[in-house]
Amino acid sequence: MQAFQKGVQATLKTLGTKPNQGLSENQVKKSRQEHGKNVFVAEKKTSLAKKILFSLKDVATIILLIADGISFVATYLEGSNNYFESLLVIGIVVINSALSIFQEGKAENSLAALKDLNKSQVKVLRDGQPELIDSDDVVVGDILLLENGRSIAADARLIEAVELQTEESALTGESLPVEKDAEATFEGDKDVDLGERVTMVYRGTTVVNGHGLAIVTAVGMATEMGKIASLLNNENNTPLTPLQRRLAQLGRNISYLAIISAIVVLTLGIAQGMDLKHIFLTAISLAVAIVPETLPVIVTMTLALGVQRIAKKHAIIRRLPAVETLGTTNVIASDKTGTLTQNKMTVRQVWQASQNQLSATADGITPEAEEVLSLAAMSTNVAVSEDEDGETCFDGLPGFALSREPMLTNVMDKAPMPKNTSLFSQGLGRQIALNASLFALVTLGAIWFGQNVAMGGIATSEEVGQTMAFVVLSLTSIIHVFNIRSEKSLFSIRYSANPSLVNMAILATLITIAVSVIPGVQGLFGLVSLSASHWLMIVLLTVVPTIILEILKKISPKLFKV
């Protein structure tokens, strides 16, 4: 028989408590030894080593680290001492891991602070005298003195109740106060919902009217609120979010492409009799270049920004991917008004039951809840660097700035992308193929000019071709960030729409130019100095993709809709 079904006298007899005396000091010690303190068992903290391993378990990151490790060893054996690129890749991975761990640490600290704020004092009867004690010190058998406005520290069976009402929305979701009755009875062993157990009061609820006495029947994790806390502590089987699944799929596909490309290049090089060490390093470099090492950093930074925005609305996100779960929410099925909603339930639309759909929907969601969901949805869209078209880009600094896009006012009106949808669906694969073809065209053109056309008194060479290709590809990628923001013309974008994006694009351009012209830095990337004629050709090749895309946007804007 559960506590709410027992009578008052039976409960007092079972727990050995006198209603007018309460517990003695010896009884308190004995009860605490038997049932424990009135606290929730803290979740075992994940060690720093496990957090680091968790942040590095992505397939693309693993492939990147393996390739980088091989490159590091090969460079050592070659004796060139050019470890810059290897160390740069490792630095990017470390930054991504550190950002993720730091953000989760901040969230955990915020949750810990909330737990401290949740501590309260409660009035109990001990040795015949009322005492004010910390809620953590309440034990099974204590007599609680219930007064209007006081929070209830443990689950307890009512002994007497005078017009007693409690607010139990934190436990049941019901916003209206529940009227309590110490003399109520229940039939047999029939189970009764929490909200209908009027002989009980529960931890985490508050007295809103009347007064009464109650004897504590459960503390700590044995309380109904403690049972909920135990569920929250069990995160081992938490499924991946749609964003995590899509990024994992993308990482696997890119990694397979990197491995296959490296094997093909290595095989062709050996077949042509090229130096094994040289072709091996080239194959490894290709594999590293294919993997978008900045993608994890961009996703982490963007989700962290979303967490900060949501935190300003007094909602704490513990783990970064949870932002995306909020962002994909489009239906909330609940009959609990006054918590998430504005304490009203209105039928807006009705479907036939044969259609296997919801029978009714309710409006009245609070502005705070709607704004949190909107921020989460916006963060999710930008987390995969998706703009109005859903186009994707991984362009370093400008990619970070895409997370600063202003929140779309109609984001909650759009249907979310199905959870199993691939990143390359809905026309995105076509967009990537088009842009990749344009990038390859101008990059190969830059290599050809550098290796076959002497300009500005500089002889043709492989190094000149590599330098031109590097600058053209870098500048084209920077401009591409603006091209993919929407199906509208690049020239229709205003600086005020996203100043951070423009500023980051300018900064990325300056860095690219600095790397290409500063003698000391050139050597780190294997670049050489170019003439003014070379730079003019670079500018012409850089704007070719933009010109073609602008023409296509004008002729067939549907081509850029996904």
TORDRENMAR-859832 format. One record per residue (C-alpha): residue in three letters; x, y, z; residue number from 1. Coordinates in steps of 0.2 Angstrom, whole numbers, plus 5000, padded with zeros to 4 digits. Layout:
% TORDRENMAR-859832
   r   xx   yy   zz   k
 ALA    X    Y    Z NUM
...
//
This chain:
% TORDRENMAR-859832
   r   xx   yy   zz   k
 MET 5000 5000 5000   1
 GLN 5007 5017 4995   2
 ALA 5008 5032 5007   3
 PHE 4994 5041 5000   4
 GLN 4982 5026 5003   5
 LYS 4986 5024 5021   6
 GLY 4976 5032 5035   7
 VAL 4984 5045 5046   8
 GLN 4985 5034 5062   9
 ALA 4993 5019 5052  10
 THR 5006 5031 5045  11
 LEU 5010 5038 5062  12
 LYS 5012 5021 5069  13
 THR 5022 5014 5055  14
 LEU 5035 5029 5056  15
 GLY 5034 5029 5075  16
 THR 5030 5048 5076  17
 LYS 5019 5057 5089  18
 PRO 5009 5071 5080  19
 ASN 5011 5083 5095  20
 GLN 5029 5079 5098  21
 GLY 5038 5075 5082  22
 LEU 5054 5066 5082  23
 SER 5067 5066 5095  24
 GLU 5086 5069 5091  25
 ASN 5090 5051 5092  26
 GLN 5075 5046 5080  27
 VAL 5082 5060 5068  28
 LYS 5099 5052 5068  29
 LYS 5092 5034 5066  30
 SER 5080 5040 5052  31
 ARG 5094 5048 5043  32
 GLN 5105 5033 5044  33
 GLU 5091 5022 5037  34
 HIS 5084 5033 5023  35
 GLY 5099 5046 5020  36
 LYS 5099 5064 5018  37
 ASN 5085 5074 5009  38
 VAL 5096 5078 4994  39
 PHE 5097 5072 4976  40
 VAL 5111 5061 4971  41
 ALA 5123 5071 4961  42
 GLU 5127 5064 4943  43
 LYS 5144 5057 4942  44
 LYS 5155 5071 4934  45
 THR 5163 5066 4917  46
 SER 5182 5067 4919  47
 LEU 5191 5079 4908  48
 ALA 5199 5065 4898  49
 LYS 5182 5057 4894  50
 LYS 5176 5075 4888  51
 ILE 5191 5077 4877  52
 LEU 5189 5059 4869  53
 PHE 5170 5063 4867  54
 SER 5174 5079 4857  55
 LEU 5187 5069 4846  56
 LYS 5176 5055 4842  57
 ASP 5169 5062 4825  58
 VAL 5175 5052 4810  59
 ALA 5181 5067 4800  60
 THR 5191 5072 4815  61
 ILE 5199 5055 4818  62
 ILE 5204 5054 4799  63
 LEU 5211 5071 4800  64
 LEU 5222 5067 4815  65
 ILE 5228 5051 4808  66
 ALA 5232 5060 4791  67
 ASP 5241 5074 4801  68
 GLY 5250 5061 4812  69
 ILE 5257 5052 4796  70
 SER 5261 5069 4788  71
 PHE 5271 5074 4804  72
 VAL 5281 5057 4804  73
 ALA 5284 5059 4785  74
 THR 5290 5077 4787  75
 TYR 5302 5071 4801  76
 LEU 5309 5057 4790  77
 GLU 5311 5069 4776  78
 GLY 5321 5081 4787  79
 SER 5313 5097 4780  80
 ASN 5307 5102 4797  81
 ASN 5292 5110 4790  82
 TYR 5279 5106 4803  83
 PHE 5269 5122 4802  84
 GLU 5254 5114 4793  85
 SER 5254 5099 4804  86
 LEU 5254 5109 4820  87
 LEU 5240 5121 4812  88
 VAL 5228 5106 4810  89
 ILE 5231 5100 4827  90
 GLY 5228 5118 4834  91
 ILE 5212 5119 4825  92
 VAL 5206 5102 4833  93
 VAL 5212 5107 4850  94
 ILE 5202 5124 4849  95
 ASN 5186 5115 4844  96
 SER 5188 5103 4858  97
 ALA 5192 5117 4871  98
 LEU 5177 5127 4865  99
 SER 5165 5113 4867 100
 ILE 5172 5108 4884 101
 PHE 5172 5126 4890 102
 GLN 5154 5129 4885 103
 GLU 5147 5113 4893 104
 GLY 5157 5118 4909 105
 LYS 5149 5135 4909 106
 ALA 5132 5127 4908 107
 GLU 5136 5114 4922 108
 ASN 5142 5129 4933 109
 SER 5125 5138 4930 110
 LEU 5115 5122 4935 111
 ALA 5126 5120 4950 112
 ALA 5122 5138 4955 113
 LEU 5103 5135 4952 114
 LYS 5104 5120 4964 115
 ASP 5112 5131 4978 116
 LEU 5098 5144 4975 117
 ASN 5085 5130 4977 118
 LYS 5090 5127 4995 119
 SER 5077 5133 5007 120
 GLN 5072 5131 5025 121
 VAL 5057 5122 5032 122
 LYS 5048 5122 5049 123
 VAL 5046 5105 5058 124
 LEU 5041 5099 5075 125
 ARG 5054 5091 5085 126
 ASP 5054 5086 5103 127
 GLY 5037 5096 5104 128
 GLN 5045 5112 5098 129
 PRO 5044 5120 5081 130
 GLU 5061 5122 5073 131
 LEU 5067 5130 5057 132
 ILE 5080 5119 5048 133
 ASP 5088 5117 5031 134
 SER 5077 5107 5019 135
 ASP 5092 5095 5017 136
 ASP 5091 5090 5035 137
 VAL 5073 5084 5034 138
 VAL 5071 5065 5038 139
 VAL 5057 5052 5036 140
 GLY 5045 5054 5050 141
 ASP 5047 5073 5053 142
 ILE 5031 5083 5056 143
 LEU 5031 5097 5043 144
 LEU 5022 5113 5048 145
 LEU 5014 5119 5032 146
 GLU 5010 5138 5030 147
 ASN 5005 5149 5016 148
 GLY 5019 5153 5005 149
 ARG 5031 5140 5011 150
 SER 5039 5127 5000 151
 ILE 5038 5109 5004 152
 ALA 5054 5100 5006 153
 ALA 5049 5082 5005 154
 ASP 5035 5070 5001 155
 ALA 5023 5069 5016 156
 ARG 5006 5062 5021 157
 LEU 4994 5075 5027 158
 ILE 4989 5074 5046 159
 GLU 4977 5089 5045 160
 ALA 4973 5101 5032 161
 VAL 4963 5118 5034 162
 GLU 4958 5125 5017 163
 LEU 4975 5119 5011 164
 GLN 4980 5121 4993 165
 THR 4997 5118 4985 166
 GLU 5004 5123 4968 167
 GLU 5011 5108 4959 168
 SER 5015 5114 4942 169
 ALA 5033 5109 4944 170
 LEU 5029 5091 4947 171
 THR 5012 5088 4937 172
 GLY 5012 5103 4925 173
 GLU 4995 5108 4931 174
 SER 4994 5127 4934 175
 LEU 4979 5128 4945 176
 PRO 4981 5125 4964 177
 VAL 4976 5108 4971 178
 GLU 4965 5107 4986 179
 LYS 4971 5095 4999 180
 ASP 4961 5083 5010 181
 ALA 4969 5074 5025 182
 GLU 4954 5063 5027 183
 ALA 4951 5057 5009 184
 THR 4951 5038 5005 185
 PHE 4955 5028 4990 186
 GLU 4948 5011 4984 187
 GLY 4959 4996 4986 188
 ASP 4976 4996 4978 189
 LYS 4970 5006 4963 190
 ASP 4983 5018 4956 191
 VAL 4979 5036 4956 192
 ASP 4988 5050 4947 193
 LEU 4999 5062 4956 194
 GLY 4988 5076 4954 195
 GLU 4973 5067 4962 196
 ARG 4983 5061 4978 197
 VAL 4975 5074 4989 198
 THR 4981 5066 5005 199
 MET 4999 5070 5000 200
 VAL 5010 5085 4998 201
 TYR 5026 5084 4987 202
 ARG 5044 5090 4987 203
 GLY 5046 5105 4975 204
 THR 5028 5111 4977 205
 THR 5022 5126 4987 206
 VAL 5008 5130 4999 207
 VAL 4997 5144 4991 208
 ASN 4983 5144 5004 209
 GLY 4978 5137 5021 210
 HIS 4989 5128 5033 211
 GLY 4991 5110 5040 212
 LEU 5002 5096 5047 213
 ALA 5011 5082 5037 214
 ILE 5022 5068 5041 215
 VAL 5037 5065 5029 216
 THR 5036 5048 5020 217
 ALA 5050 5050 5008 218
 VAL 5066 5061 5006 219
 GLY 5080 5063 4993 220
 MET 5079 5052 4978 221
 ALA 5064 5042 4985 222
 THR 5053 5057 4982 223
 GLU 5043 5060 4966 224
 MET 5054 5074 4961 225
 GLY 5069 5063 4965 226
 LYS 5063 5050 4953 227
 ILE 5062 5063 4939 228
 ALA 5080 5069 4944 229
 SER 5086 5051 4942 230
 LEU 5079 5050 4924 231
 LEU 5089 5067 4920 232
 ASN 5105 5059 4927 233
 ASN 5104 5044 4915 234
 GLU 5111 5051 4898 235
 ASN 5120 5036 4892 236
 ASN 5107 5031 4880 237
 THR 5103 5049 4873 238
 PRO 5100 5047 4854 239
 LEU 5109 5059 4842 240
 THR 5100 5074 4837 241
 PRO 5096 5076 4818 242
 LEU 5110 5089 4816 243
 GLN 5123 5077 4824 244
 ARG 5117 5063 4813 245
 ARG 5118 5074 4797 246
 LEU 5135 5080 4802 247
 ALA 5141 5063 4806 248
 GLN 5135 5057 4789 249
 LEU 5144 5072 4780 250
 GLY 5160 5068 4790 251
 ARG 5160 5050 4785 252
 ASN 5157 5054 4766 253
 ILE 5170 5067 4766 254
 SER 5182 5055 4775 255
 TYR 5179 5041 4763 256
 LEU 5182 5053 4748 257
 ALA 5198 5059 4756 258
 ILE 5205 5041 4758 259
 ILE 5200 5036 4741 260
 SER 5208 5052 4733 261
 ALA 5224 5049 4743 262
 ILE 5225 5031 4737 263
 VAL 5221 5036 4719 264
 VAL 5235 5050 4719 265
 LEU 5247 5038 4727 266
 THR 5244 5024 4715 267
 LEU 5245 5036 4700 268
 GLY 5261 5043 4707 269
 ILE 5269 5026 4709 270
 ALA 5264 5020 4692 271
 GLN 5272 5036 4684 272
 GLY 5288 5032 4693 273
 MET 5288 5048 4705 274
 ASP 5298 5048 4721 275
 LEU 5288 5038 4734 276
 LYS 5291 5050 4748 277
 HIS 5286 5065 4738 278
 ILE 5270 5057 4731 279
 PHE 5266 5050 4748 280
 LEU 5266 5067 4756 281
 THR 5256 5074 4742 282
 ALA 5243 5061 4745 283
 ILE 5242 5064 4763 284
 SER 5241 5083 4760 285
 LEU 5226 5080 4748 286
 ALA 5217 5070 4762 287
 VAL 5220 5083 4775 288
 ALA 5214 5097 4762 289
 ILE 5198 5088 4758 290
 VAL 5193 5086 4777 291
 PRO 5184 5103 4782 292
 GLU 5194 5105 4798 293
 THR 5185 5122 4802 294
 LEU 5168 5114 4801 295
 PRO 5168 5107 4819 296
 VAL 5174 5124 4825 297
 ILE 5161 5133 4816 298
 VAL 5147 5122 4822 299
 THR 5153 5123 4840 300
 MET 5155 5142 4840 301
 THR 5138 5144 4832 302
 LEU 5129 5133 4844 303
 ALA 5138 5141 4858 304
 LEU 5132 5158 4852 305
 GLY 5114 5151 4852 306
 VAL 5116 5145 4870 307
 GLN 5121 5162 4875 308
 ARG 5106 5170 4866 309
 ILE 5094 5158 4874 310
 ALA 5103 5160 4891 311
 LYS 5098 5179 4890 312
 LYS 5080 5173 4890 313
 HIS 5083 5163 4906 314
 ALA 5084 5146 4899 315
 ILE 5100 5136 4902 316
 ILE 5106 5123 4889 317
 ARG 5118 5110 4896 318
 ARG 5124 5102 4880 319
 LEU 5127 5111 4864 320
 PRO 5117 5099 4852 321
 ALA 5102 5102 4863 322
 VAL 5100 5119 4855 323
 GLU 5096 5110 4838 324
 THR 5083 5099 4847 325
 LEU 5074 5114 4852 326
 GLY 5076 5122 4835 327
 THR 5067 5107 4826 328
 THR 5052 5107 4838 329
 ASN 5036 5111 4828 330
 VAL 5022 5103 4838 331
 ILE 5021 5103 4857 332
 ALA 5006 5091 4863 333
 SER 5001 5096 4880 334
 ASP 4986 5099 4890 335
 LYS 4995 5108 4904 336
 THR 4990 5127 4903 337
 GLY 4999 5141 4912 338
 THR 5016 5133 4912 339
 LEU 5022 5134 4894 340
 THR 5006 5143 4888 341
 GLN 4997 5158 4893 342
 ASN 4984 5149 4904 343
 LYS 4971 5147 4890 344
 MET 4967 5132 4879 345
 THR 4958 5136 4862 346
 VAL 4954 5124 4848 347
 ARG 4962 5131 4832 348
 GLN 4960 5116 4820 349
 VAL 4952 5099 4820 350
 TRP 4957 5083 4810 351
 GLN 4948 5067 4807 352
 ALA 4954 5053 4818 353
 SER 4955 5042 4803 354
 GLN 4969 5053 4797 355
 ASN 4980 5047 4812 356
 GLN 4984 5065 4816 357
 LEU 4981 5077 4831 358
 SER 4963 5080 4835 359
 ALA 4966 5098 4840 360
 THR 4979 5111 4843 361
 ALA 4981 5125 4856 362
 ASP 4987 5142 4855 363
 GLY 4992 5154 4869 364
 ILE 5011 5149 4870 365
 THR 5020 5162 4880 366
 PRO 5031 5175 4871 367
 GLU 5046 5169 4881 368
 ALA 5044 5151 4876 369
 GLU 5041 5156 4858 370
 GLU 5056 5167 4858 371
 VAL 5067 5153 4865 372
 LEU 5061 5141 4852 373
 SER 5064 5154 4838 374
 LEU 5082 5157 4844 375
 ALA 5085 5139 4844 376
 ALA 5078 5136 4827 377
 MET 5089 5151 4820 378
 SER 5104 5144 4829 379
 THR 5101 5127 4821 380
 ASN 5099 5134 4803 381
 VAL 5116 5143 4805 382
 ALA 5125 5129 4814 383
 VAL 5126 5120 4798 384
 SER 5130 5137 4789 385
 GLU 5113 5137 4781 386
 ASP 5106 5153 4774 387
 GLU 5089 5156 4766 388
 ASP 5094 5144 4752 389
 GLY 5101 5130 4764 390
 GLU 5117 5132 4755 391
 THR 5133 5126 4764 392
 CYS 5150 5134 4766 393
 PHE 5165 5131 4777 394
 ASP 5175 5146 4774 395
 GLY 5184 5150 4791 396
 LEU 5181 5167 4798 397
 PRO 5166 5172 4786 398
 GLY 5159 5155 4791 399
 PHE 5160 5160 4809 400
 ALA 5151 5177 4805 401
 LEU 5136 5168 4797 402
 SER 5131 5163 4815 403
 ARG 5128 5182 4817 404
 GLU 5114 5182 4805 405
 PRO 5099 5192 4811 406
 MET 5085 5181 4818 407
 LEU 5072 5177 4804 408
 THR 5055 5183 4810 409
 ASN 5046 5169 4801 410
 VAL 5057 5155 4806 411
 MET 5044 5147 4817 412
 ASP 5031 5147 4802 413
 LYS 5042 5136 4792 414
 ALA 5041 5117 4793 415
 PRO 5057 5110 4800 416
 MET 5068 5098 4789 417
 PRO 5064 5080 4792 418
 LYS 5076 5072 4804 419
 ASN 5083 5059 4792 420
 THR 5085 5072 4778 421
 SER 5103 5072 4771 422
 LEU 5113 5088 4770 423
 PHE 5114 5086 4751 424
 SER 5095 5084 4748 425
 GLN 5082 5097 4742 426
 GLY 5094 5103 4728 427
 LEU 5109 5106 4740 428
 GLY 5119 5093 4731 429
 ARG 5116 5102 4714 430
 GLN 5122 5118 4722 431
 ILE 5138 5111 4728 432
 ALA 5142 5103 4712 433
 LEU 5139 5119 4702 434
 ASN 5150 5129 4714 435
 ALA 5163 5116 4715 436
 SER 5164 5115 4696 437
 LEU 5167 5134 4695 438
 PHE 5180 5134 4709 439
 ALA 5189 5120 4701 440
 LEU 5189 5129 4684 441
 VAL 5196 5145 4690 442
 THR 5209 5136 4701 443
 LEU 5215 5125 4687 444
 GLY 5216 5141 4676 445
 ALA 5227 5149 4689 446
 ILE 5239 5134 4690 447
 TRP 5240 5134 4671 448
 PHE 5244 5153 4670 449
 GLY 5257 5152 4683 450
 GLN 5266 5137 4675 451
 ASN 5264 5142 4657 452
 VAL 5263 5161 4655 453
 ALA 5277 5172 4660 454
 MET 5271 5189 4667 455
 GLY 5279 5204 4675 456
 GLY 5297 5198 4672 457
 ILE 5294 5182 4683 458
 ALA 5297 5166 4675 459
 THR 5285 5152 4674 460
 SER 5286 5138 4688 461
 GLU 5276 5126 4698 462
 GLU 5278 5137 4713 463
 VAL 5270 5152 4704 464
 GLY 5256 5141 4699 465
 GLN 5253 5135 4717 466
 THR 5253 5153 4723 467
 MET 5241 5159 4711 468
 ALA 5229 5144 4714 469
 PHE 5230 5147 4733 470
 VAL 5226 5165 4732 471
 VAL 5212 5162 4719 472
 LEU 5204 5148 4729 473
 SER 5205 5158 4745 474
 LEU 5197 5174 4738 475
 THR 5184 5165 4728 476
 SER 5179 5156 4744 477
 ILE 5177 5172 4754 478
 ILE 5166 5180 4740 479
 HIS 5156 5164 4739 480
 VAL 5150 5167 4757 481
 PHE 5140 5181 4750 482
 ASN 5134 5172 4735 483
 ILE 5126 5158 4744 484
 ARG 5116 5169 4757 485
 SER 5101 5169 4746 486
 GLU 5095 5167 4728 487
 LYS 5095 5186 4727 488
 SER 5110 5196 4719 489
 LEU 5126 5198 4728 490
 PHE 5125 5217 4726 491
 SER 5108 5218 4735 492
 ILE 5116 5214 4752 493
 ARG 5117 5228 4764 494
 TYR 5132 5230 4776 495
 SER 5119 5233 4790 496
 ALA 5111 5216 4787 497
 ASN 5127 5207 4795 498
 PRO 5141 5219 4798 499
 SER 5151 5205 4806 500
 LEU 5150 5195 4790 501
 VAL 5157 5209 4780 502
 ASN 5171 5213 4793 503
 MET 5176 5195 4794 504
 ALA 5177 5194 4775 505
 ILE 5188 5209 4774 506
 LEU 5199 5202 4788 507
 ALA 5200 5185 4779 508
 THR 5205 5194 4763 509
 LEU 5219 5204 4772 510
 ILE 5225 5188 4780 511
 THR 5226 5179 4763 512
 ILE 5235 5194 4755 513
 ALA 5247 5195 4769 514
 VAL 5251 5177 4768 515
 SER 5254 5179 4750 516
 VAL 5266 5194 4750 517
 ILE 5275 5194 4767 518
 PRO 5292 5185 4763 519
 GLY 5294 5177 4780 520
 VAL 5276 5170 4780 521
 GLN 5277 5164 4762 522
 GLY 5289 5151 4766 523
 LEU 5278 5143 4779 524
 PHE 5265 5139 4765 525
 GLY 5277 5136 4751 526
 LEU 5272 5152 4742 527
 VAL 5282 5164 4731 528
 SER 5281 5182 4726 529
 LEU 5270 5188 4712 530
 SER 5270 5202 4700 531
 ALA 5257 5215 4697 532
 SER 5252 5206 4681 533
 HIS 5249 5190 4691 534
 TRP 5238 5199 4704 535
 LEU 5228 5207 4690 536
 MET 5225 5189 4683 537
 ILE 5221 5183 4700 538
 VAL 5207 5196 4702 539
 LEU 5200 5192 4685 540
 LEU 5199 5173 4689 541
 THR 5192 5177 4706 542
 VAL 5177 5186 4700 543
 VAL 5173 5173 4686 544
 PRO 5162 5162 4698 545
 THR 5152 5177 4704 546
 ILE 5149 5184 4687 547
 ILE 5142 5167 4681 548
 LEU 5132 5165 4697 549
 GLU 5124 5182 4695 550
 ILE 5119 5178 4677 551
 LEU 5111 5162 4683 552
 LYS 5102 5170 4697 553
 LYS 5095 5182 4684 554
 ILE 5090 5169 4671 555
 SER 5084 5155 4683 556
 PRO 5082 5160 4701 557
 LYS 5074 5143 4704 558
 LEU 5090 5135 4702 559
 PHE 5096 5142 4718 560
 LYS 5081 5138 4728 561
 VAL 5082 5122 4739 562
//
